[in-house]
């Protein structure tokens, strides 16, 4: 995980995001275009800036919500090119403009908030609000007929990874139970194993 000590250019901590992980593993994913999903092994804490279209934003809170949200984005992605960050800001600002009640978020205010967020890109500590274990490979070479079923293929691959880990963990537990089996208890049976398994 990244921390502020790894980059003295910034006053506040650099944190992981889906984008930062994509950049970190970019070359590896390019070399492995036959793999759609990569398993990071464990859940990695990240900051996820996307908000749902179903988010309830009342008119009285819309302006503060927009300003705070955009400032968090620039602080979470401060180590990256401003042009990349600006695209994120525009996309999120337009989304908030659509879903906020009362039509109080005007274009002029959006421009103000974007400019303000870019200026204040290293002013707050952003907290992790999500986690990620599986990365989708943007360089994956889809075979014929796969692209339209990509969500299903991705889901099956994730389930396979999780199933393999569960099987491996179970084998380790069983192996440990057999290794620790007290021979004075007699022959190893399913029942004796079951009684000695501790999860």
C-alpha positions as CSV (number, residue, x, y, z in Angstrom):
1,X,0.0,0.0,0.0
2,X,1.2,3.5,-0.7
3,X,1.9,6.0,2.0
4,X,3.1,9.6,2.2
5,X,6.7,8.5,2.9
6,X,7.0,7.1,-0.6
7,X,6.5,10.5,-2.2
8,X,7.7,13.6,-0.5
9,X,6.3,15.8,-3.2
10,X,2.9,15.7,-1.4
11,X,2.0,16.8,2.1
12,X,-0.8,14.3,2.5
13,X,-0.8,10.6,2.0
14,X,-1.2,9.0,-1.4
15,X,-3.8,6.2,-1.3
16,X,-4.7,3.3,-3.5
17,X,-7.5,3.5,-6.0
18,X,-8.6,1.2,-8.8
19,X,-6.8,3.5,-11.2
20,X,-3.5,3.4,-9.2
21,X,-3.6,-0.4,-9.2
22,X,-4.3,-0.5,-12.9
23,X,-1.3,1.7,-13.5
24,X,0.9,-0.4,-11.1
25,X,0.1,-3.6,-12.9
26,X,-0.2,-2.1,-16.4
27,X,2.9,-3.8,-17.9
28,X,2.1,-7.1,-16.3
29,X,-1.5,-7.0,-17.7
30,X,-0.1,-6.1,-21.2
31,X,2.1,-9.1,-21.1
32,X,-0.8,-11.4,-20.1
33,X,-3.5,-10.4,-22.6
34,X,-5.0,-13.9,-22.4
35,X,-6.1,-13.3,-18.7
36,X,-9.2,-11.3,-18.2
37,X,-9.2,-11.1,-14.4
38,X,-6.2,-10.9,-12.1
39,X,-6.5,-12.0,-8.5
40,X,-4.6,-9.8,-6.1
41,X,-4.8,-12.5,-3.4
42,X,-6.4,-10.3,-0.7
43,X,-8.8,-7.4,-0.6
44,X,-6.9,-4.2,-1.0
45,X,-8.3,-1.0,0.6
46,X,-9.0,1.7,-2.0
47,X,-10.8,5.0,-2.4
48,X,-13.7,4.6,-4.9
49,X,-14.9,8.0,-6.2
50,X,-17.8,6.7,-8.2
51,X,-21.3,7.6,-6.9
52,X,-24.4,5.7,-7.9
53,X,-27.0,7.4,-10.1
54,X,-29.5,6.4,-7.4
55,X,-27.7,8.5,-4.7
56,X,-30.2,10.8,-2.9
57,X,-28.9,14.4,-3.0
58,X,-31.4,16.9,-1.6
59,X,-31.3,20.4,-3.1
60,X,-30.1,22.0,0.2
61,X,-26.9,19.8,0.3
62,X,-26.2,19.6,-3.5
63,X,-23.6,22.4,-3.7
64,X,-21.6,21.3,-0.6
65,X,-21.8,17.7,-1.8
66,X,-20.4,18.5,-5.2
67,X,-17.6,20.7,-3.8
68,X,-16.6,18.1,-1.2
69,X,-16.8,15.2,-3.6
70,X,-14.6,16.8,-6.3
71,X,-12.0,17.9,-3.7
72,X,-11.8,14.3,-2.4
73,X,-11.2,13.1,-6.0
74,X,-8.3,15.5,-6.7
75,X,-6.7,14.6,-3.3
76,X,-7.1,10.9,-4.0
77,X,-5.6,11.1,-7.5
78,X,-3.2,14.0,-6.9
79,X,-0.1,12.1,-8.2
80,X,-1.6,11.7,-11.7
81,X,-1.8,14.0,-14.7
82,X,-4.3,16.9,-14.2
83,X,-6.0,16.1,-17.5
84,X,-6.9,12.6,-16.3
85,X,-8.2,14.0,-13.0
86,X,-10.2,16.7,-14.8
87,X,-12.1,14.1,-16.9
88,X,-13.1,12.4,-13.7
89,X,-14.2,15.7,-12.2
90,X,-16.3,16.6,-15.2
91,X,-18.0,13.1,-15.3
92,X,-18.8,13.1,-11.6
93,X,-20.0,16.8,-11.6
94,X,-22.3,16.2,-14.5
95,X,-23.7,13.1,-12.8
96,X,-24.4,15.1,-9.6
97,X,-26.0,17.8,-11.6
98,X,-28.4,15.2,-13.1
99,X,-29.3,13.5,-9.9
100,X,-29.4,16.4,-7.4
101,X,-32.9,17.6,-6.6
102,X,-34.0,21.1,-7.3
103,X,-31.7,21.9,-10.2
104,X,-29.5,24.0,-8.0
105,X,-26.2,22.9,-9.5
106,X,-25.5,25.2,-12.5
107,X,-22.8,24.9,-15.1
108,X,-21.0,28.0,-13.7
109,X,-20.9,26.5,-10.2
110,X,-19.6,23.2,-11.7
111,X,-16.7,25.1,-13.3
112,X,-16.0,26.8,-10.0
113,X,-15.9,23.5,-8.1
114,X,-13.6,21.8,-10.6
115,X,-11.2,24.7,-10.6
116,X,-11.3,24.9,-6.8
117,X,-10.7,21.1,-6.5
118,X,-7.7,21.2,-8.8
119,X,-6.2,24.0,-6.8
120,X,-6.8,22.2,-3.5
121,X,-5.5,18.8,-4.7
122,X,-3.2,18.2,-1.6
123,X,-5.2,19.7,1.3
124,X,-7.0,16.7,2.9
125,X,-6.5,13.1,3.9
126,X,-8.8,10.9,1.9
127,X,-10.1,7.8,3.7
128,X,-10.5,4.4,2.1
129,X,-14.2,3.7,1.4
130,X,-14.0,0.4,-0.5
131,X,-11.8,-2.6,-1.3
132,X,-10.8,-4.5,-4.4
133,X,-9.4,-8.0,-4.9
134,X,-9.9,-8.6,-8.6
135,X,-8.5,-6.4,-11.4
136,X,-10.0,-6.5,-14.9
137,X,-7.4,-6.6,-17.7
138,X,-8.1,-3.7,-20.2
139,X,-5.7,-5.3,-22.6
140,X,-7.5,-8.7,-22.7
141,X,-7.8,-10.2,-26.2
142,X,-11.4,-11.3,-26.5
143,X,-12.1,-14.4,-28.5
144,X,-15.0,-14.6,-30.9
145,X,-18.3,-14.3,-29.0
146,X,-16.7,-13.4,-25.7
147,X,-17.2,-9.7,-25.6
148,X,-21.0,-9.8,-25.4
149,X,-20.6,-12.3,-22.5
150,X,-17.7,-10.5,-20.8
151,X,-19.6,-10.0,-17.5
152,X,-20.5,-13.6,-17.2
153,X,-17.0,-14.7,-18.1
154,X,-15.6,-12.3,-15.5
155,X,-18.0,-13.6,-12.9
156,X,-17.1,-17.2,-13.6
157,X,-13.4,-16.5,-13.3
158,X,-13.8,-14.7,-10.0
159,X,-15.9,-17.7,-8.7
160,X,-13.2,-20.0,-9.9
161,X,-10.5,-18.1,-8.0
162,X,-12.6,-18.0,-4.9
163,X,-13.4,-21.7,-5.2
164,X,-9.7,-22.7,-5.7
165,X,-8.8,-20.7,-2.6
166,X,-11.5,-22.3,-0.5
167,X,-10.4,-25.8,-1.7
168,X,-6.8,-25.0,-0.9
169,X,-7.7,-23.7,2.6
170,X,-9.8,-26.8,3.3
171,X,-6.9,-29.1,2.2
172,X,-4.6,-27.2,4.6
173,X,-7.1,-27.6,7.5
174,X,-7.6,-31.3,6.8
175,X,-3.8,-31.9,6.4
176,X,-3.2,-30.1,9.7
177,X,-5.9,-32.2,11.5
178,X,-4.4,-35.4,10.1
179,X,-0.9,-34.3,11.1
180,X,-2.1,-33.5,14.7
181,X,-4.3,-36.6,15.0
182,X,-3.8,-38.5,18.3
183,X,-3.1,-42.1,17.4
184,X,-4.5,-43.1,20.9
185,X,-7.9,-42.1,19.6
186,X,-7.8,-44.9,17.1
187,X,-8.3,-44.9,13.3
188,X,-8.9,-41.7,11.4
189,X,-12.5,-41.5,10.2
190,X,-14.7,-38.8,8.7
191,X,-16.3,-38.4,12.1
192,X,-13.0,-38.0,14.0
193,X,-11.8,-35.5,11.4
194,X,-15.1,-33.6,11.6
195,X,-14.8,-33.4,15.4
196,X,-11.2,-32.1,15.3
197,X,-11.8,-29.5,12.5
198,X,-11.6,-26.0,13.8
199,X,-12.3,-23.1,11.4
